[in-house]
């Protein structure tokens, strides 16, 4: 025996219903990668300026906070942010970006742990 089809209630379907409006704002993938690359270049510049106390109060807090968290590894962060920015510009596939970002994060944590182990305090 076949099942009966239910009638759907379509009185809420109008011009301004939730289903008809696409609320997500998305950019093309290439544009997203370029924006992220520029963000990482700006982070590298802010870190370099914070070393010389030229990034203002926020740069001072950023430098002292990261110096407390990861130690002297904070000095290689601008170089790593610059490399991440270049990888965002040059990578053709999005699947490469997340593992490389994770690898750089693990490298920073490993280097800071090794440096702390060699010279405690």
Secondary structure, DSSP 8 states (H G I E B T S, - for coil): ----------TT-STT-GGG--------HHHHHHHHHHHHHHHHHHHHHHHTT-SHHHHHHHHHHHHHHHGGGGGGHHHHHHHHHHHHHH-S-THHHHHHHHHHHHHHHHHHHHHHHHS--
